[in-house]
Amino acid sequence: MRKVPVTVLSRCQRFDLKRIEIEVLMEHLAGIVASENAEAAQAALALIARSAEGSVRDALSILDRAIAYGSGKVEAGSLRELLGLADRSRIFDLLETVLSGDAGGALSSLDQLNRDGAEPGQVITDLADAVHVVTVVKAAGEASADPAASEAERGRAADLAKRLAMPVLARAWQMLLKGHDEVRNSPRPLAAADMVLVRLAYAADLPPPGEIARMLKEGESAGDNGARESRSAPASDPKPAHAESTVHIENAVQVESENPEPAPAPSPEVVPEQLALNSFEDLLALVDTKRNLKLKKVLLDQIRLVHFKPGNLEFNPLDTAPRDFAQELMRKLRAWTGRVWIVAVSDEEGAEPLGIKLRAERLDQKERELNEVRAHPAVKEVLQHFPDAQIAEVRSTSPDTTDSDVDDEPQRFTEDGTN
């Protein structure tokens, strides 16, 4: 409408159509069913109203197909088959299974739903809807639950809202939204849906960003606690379905746990002694000692230092800085210094790259040396005889060099300014 000129809009009659609430739409559909001498269960009418998303035209179209499909009798089961929907209670079962980290159980449930007629893309959509319902209940209370949902569905949503954290629900929502597009555009929808559930299951134990930051700050204490817990577990207990994902989680946050099996003490080459770096210059000296030219170039020319203290470094990256530089620097500092470093990207502008400052200082030093040479009496005399000559370079001399040695090196001063 905004692209239409105002002169045209002023001569048009405008109707802003709003979506109909689910309860109102269900009552309207119930009146139509009665006038058509058909039968429809309340659960079936709720499914139609929810699938229509507030559109009366879409709801009437679905109702007409459902009456013809059921020979005058509209039931929830036959309607799900018609629309390719899954049982709502089974969707909550699948959601609970996948968020508990049980990838195998989630794949089996999806396969069974697909065998019963549910489309893979629709299952992912229903899972996203279920996550939305649980999130709304957790954020605004049980009174905000879907009015078209049954008592059993409201109970399941309230139960999951109590047991699931808000960061977990938000992450599941984002992953399902992305997965929906993958399933819709994939030539193999069922396989794509399988991969979405596997990713969701293996991310179930992944801590939220705030927890990751806390674990990084605590450093080795987090890894020690995890190792003690793994050693205290009975050997006869079966390995949980999400145990493998825990290994991936520890790798993702770069917290190295101890080997649960007894191991010999590591040699000094494996576990370095803690090395104190009290300034950014000390860090550059360490990188230079390790001969890591790539890391040194980034530190000198591609970042702006914001804050530095032992164990903590904040920087503002330039456009040329690698995206994974913070993670790479953390790994290197952990290996070189024997302690955990927090390397963070800051929005503050910070100081200019140190490489620019060092090059400017070298240029100033070179200019001072040239000025000192120009002020030398012997050099002044040479420049008087050769006014077009230029001083190209200043080289250090041995301590026993005298002033007369300057006259013995005419190759430094040439007519064309070269040496």
Sequence and secondary structure as in RCSB ss.txt:
>XXXX:A:sequence
MRKVPVTVLSRCQRFDLKRIEIEVLMEHLAGIVASENAEAAQAALALIARSAEGSVRDALSILDRAIAYGSGKVE
AGSLRELLGLADRSRIFDLLETVLSGDAGGALSSLDQLNRDGAEPGQVITDLADAVHVVTVVKAAGEASADPAAS
EAERGRAADLAKRLAMPVLARAWQMLLKGHDEVRNSPRPLAAADMVLVRLAYAADLPPPGEIARMLKEGESAGDN
GARESRSAPASDPKPAHAESTVHIENAVQVESENPEPAPAPSPEVVPEQLALNSFEDLLALVDTKRNLKLKKVLL
DQIRLVHFKPGNLEFNPLDTAPRDFAQELMRKLRAWTGRVWIVAVSDEEGAEPLGIKLRAERLDQKERELNEVRA
HPAVKEVLQHFPDAQIAEVRSTSPDTTDSDVDDEPQRFTEDGTN
>XXXX:A:secstr
 TTS HHHHTTS         HHHHHHHHHHHHHHTT EE HHHHHHHHHHHTT HHHHHHHHHHHHHHTTTEE 
HHHHHHHHT   HHHHHHHHHHHHTT HHHHHHHHHHHHHTT  HHHHHHHHHHHHHHHHHHHHH GGGS TTS 
HHHHHHHHHHHHHS HHHHHHHHHHHHHHHHHHHH SSHHHHHHHHHHHHHHTTT   HHHHHHHHHHTHHHHHH
HHHHHHHS TTS   TTHHHHHHHHHHTT     SS      TTTS       SHHHHHHHHHHTT HHHHHHHH
HSEEEEEEETTEEEEEE TTS TTHHHHHHHHHHHHHSS  EEEE SS  S  HHHHHHHHHHHHHHHHHHHHHT
SHHHHHHHHH TT EE       TT  THHHHT GGGEETTS  
